[in-house]
Amino acid sequence: MATRRLQRRNVHIYSATEPDRLLGGLQLNSSVTTKTFLLMLDILIVADCPYSVTLRNSDVSLTATDEPLRPGVYDLTPDSPGGSISVTDEPYYQFRRIVRERDGKCVITGLVNTDADIGDWTIFEAAHIFPLSHGDYFRNQGFPRWVTNRRDEHDTGINSCQNGLLMQTTVRRLFDGFKFSINPDDNYKITSFDSDVLRLDGRILDPVCRDPNDERRASDELLRWHFHQAVLANMRGAGEPVFEFDFPPGTDMVGEIRSGPEPAKSMEAELFSRLD
């Protein structure tokens, strides 16, 4: 993945004091202005003094404007003699990778991924307990307090591994639709609210994802929220329509909604969630 990112870059970042040492870069799109680029550098770069940023072979330092950034090689020059510039070692939180490493199996059925050593996760998916598409609601209702391994106060934690479980693909779709849920107040027992063709009812959530001594463990509070929603969706009145909300990046969201149940209501719910 890193190699692919590098191949697509048309902006490259170097230290002027070590012009052969690549610090980073990006694939430039029209939304990136000089202001945006300088803000990105504030995240990426660690320096012990202020520094200037120039397009190589240009004497003009970048300033924070709304002018589009130009592709090319950019040099970072410390303003003080002997000043140092380096790349941050802040961890890059990858939801899917960490959930895979922690669980290694479908935590609902117990099926182990025997192809993990060759990086093949074809039939396994990292499911969000709280849907990714409801990020604003997650933040506004104070859900981040239930995630203990957030990077900082600005990270909501919705992409934390504590909001994730590894499942087989078919199982994950049932979970997203609240067809079954996990009750952390009943020894993590799984309750199926549907016909249970996969025989999930009565199983126990695998301990690998809920070790109390592991800071990466799934959050009991988020599991409790999912169970609460499953009860409402399946038991209230005639039952709620099943809407798909947790769309992974790259999904044809409109196509998925149109092919699902009650597409008009589902689209309305999705749009409402984005305006919430």
N, C-alpha and C positions, 0 to 999 in steps of 0.2 A: 504493500500500500504506500509506504513512504517513497519508493522509487517512482511510482506512478505520479504522485504529487510533484516530485522533483521534475519529471519530464514535461509536465504541463506548465511549469512556471515561465513567466516572461518578465518577472521582477526578481532581481537577485540582490541580496544584502551582504555587504562585506565590511570588515573593519579596515579603515584607511591605514592603520598602522601595521596590519597584516593582510595585504591585499589579495592573498591567495587563500585566505581562510573564510569559507562560506559560513555566514551566520544564519541565513534563512532566505525566504522569498515567498512569492505567492503567484497564483494565476490571476492576472489582473482582469477585472470586469469593470463595467462603466460606473458602478456605484462607488468605487474607491476614489476619493479625492485626496489631495495632499494632507488635509486635516485628518481624514480617516486613517491614512497611512501612518502619520505621526502618532496617533492614538494607539494603533496596532504595535508600533515600536515600543511604546511605554509598557505594553504587556510582555513583549518578547525579550527586550534588552535590559540587562543589568549594567549600570555604569556608575563609577564613583565620582563623576563630575558631569556637568552638562556636555552635550555633544551636538555637532551640526550634521545635517544629512544633505548630501549633494549627489546629483546625478553624475556619474563618472564622466570625466572630461568637460565638466561644467564648473564654473566658479560660483554659481549661485546656490545658496543654501535654501532648502525647502522651508516654507512658512505655512502655517495652518490656514489654508484657504479652501474655497469650494471648487477650485480648479481640478479637473480630472488629473489623476496621477499618470505620468507617462511611463511606458515600459522601459526597462533598461537595468543597468547595474547601479546600485546606490551604495555610496561609501559613508560610513559613520566615523567622524573625526572628533576625538575628545577635545574640549575647549582648553583643558589644562595639560601642560607637558607631563608626560608620564601617566596620564589618565588611562584607565582600563575600561574596556567594553567587552561584555560577554553575553551569552544567551542564558536566560533563566533556566533553572533546573526544576521549576515548579511542575508537579506531576500533571500529566495530561489524562484526564478522566475519560476513559472509554467505557461506556455503559456495557455494551455487548461483550467486550473482551473480559472485563472483570467478572461479570456474571458467569461467563463460560468457565473462567479459571476457578471461581469459587465452587460452582455446582458440579460441572463435568457430567451431568446426567439430567434427565427429565426428573425434576423434584416431585412430580405428581405420580408418574408411573414407575419411576426407578430405573428406566432404561438408560444404561450407561453409553456414552459416546465412545466406542472403541476406535474411532478414527480421529480422535482429538490430536493424536501425535503427528498426524499429517495435515492438520488444519482443516479437516472436512467436517463442517457442522450443518450439512445439507438439511437434515430433518429436525434440527433443533433451532429454537428461537428464544431470544431473551425478551420476555414479556414484562411490560410495565405493570405494576400492581395498580397504581393510580395512572389513568391515561395521560399520555404525553400531550395530547391535544388540549387538555384543560389546564395548561400551565398557569394562566392568569388566576384561575379559581384556586389552584393549589397554593399560589403565593398569597392571595388576598385573604384566604381563610386560615392562614397561619400553619399550614401543613409542614413547612420547612422545619418547624421545631421538632418534628418526629424523625428527622434525619440527622444523625450525629457526625457523619463523616463528610460534611460539606467543606468545600475548599475555603470559603470565606463567607462573610455576611451577605455578599451579593449573589451567591450561588443558592438557588432555591432548593436544590437537592432532588429535583424531579428526575434527573438523569443519574442519580446515585445508584449504586448496586443495591442499596437498601430498599430501593423501589423496584427491584427486579427479581425475577425467577426464571430459571431455564426450563423450557418445556418443549416437548415434541410439537411440531407445527399444528397438527390437528387439535391437540390439547390446548394450545395457546389460543386458538380461535374460540373455543368454548369458554375459556377463562375471560377473554375480552368481552364476550357477549353475556357474561354473568350467568352462564348455564350451570356453572358450579363455582363454589368458593371454599375458602379455608377459614375455619373458626379457631383463632389462636386461644380462645377461652375454653375450648373443648379439646385440649391436647392436640391442636392443629389438625383436627379431623376434617376431611373433605366431605362437603355436602353437595350432592348433585340435585339440581332443581329441574332437570330435564329427563329424557328417557334413559339416559345413562348407558348408551351403547358401548362406551369404552370402559365401563365398569370401574368408574372412579369413586363412586360413593362409598364412604366408610374408610377409604385409605387415609394414611397419615402423611402429612408433608414431610419430605425427607429431612432429617436433621442436618444434612450438610449445609443447608442454606440458613439455618437458624441457631447456630452455635452461639450461646450467650457470651462467650469469650472472644468472638470474632467481630471486629468493628465493621466488617462488611456484611453482617447478617441482615436478612430481610427484616424490615420494621414491623413489629407486632401491631402498631397503631395503623399502619397502612393496610395490613392484612385485615384488621378489624373494620376499617372503612370499606374495603371491598366486600366483605361479608355483609355488612349493613346494606350496601347498595344492592347486593344480590337478593337479599330478603325483600326489599322494596320492589325491585324490578319483577320478581317472580310471584310474590304473594299478595301484593296490594290490588284490590279490586279484581279486574279481569286480567291483570298483568300488564306490564309496560312493553312497548315494542322494543325489539332487540336492535340497537344501533351499533355500528362499528365506529369506534372513536380513536383507537390507538393505531394510527397509520404510520408505519416506518418511513424514513426518508426515501424518496424515489417512488413511493406508491402512487398509482393513479387513483387519488382519493375520490374524484367525481365518479369515475367508472365503478369503483367499489361500492359507493353509495347507491348508484343507479341500479346495480345488480342485486342489492340487498333488499330487505323487507321495508315496505312503506318508504320509498325513496324520497318523496316530498317532505314527509315529517323528519326523516333522517337528515336531509340537507338543511332543513330549518334548524334542527338541533345543533348541527355542526357549525352553522353560521352564527347562531346565538352564542355558542361557546367561545367563538373568536371575538365576539363583540362584548363579552362579559367583562 
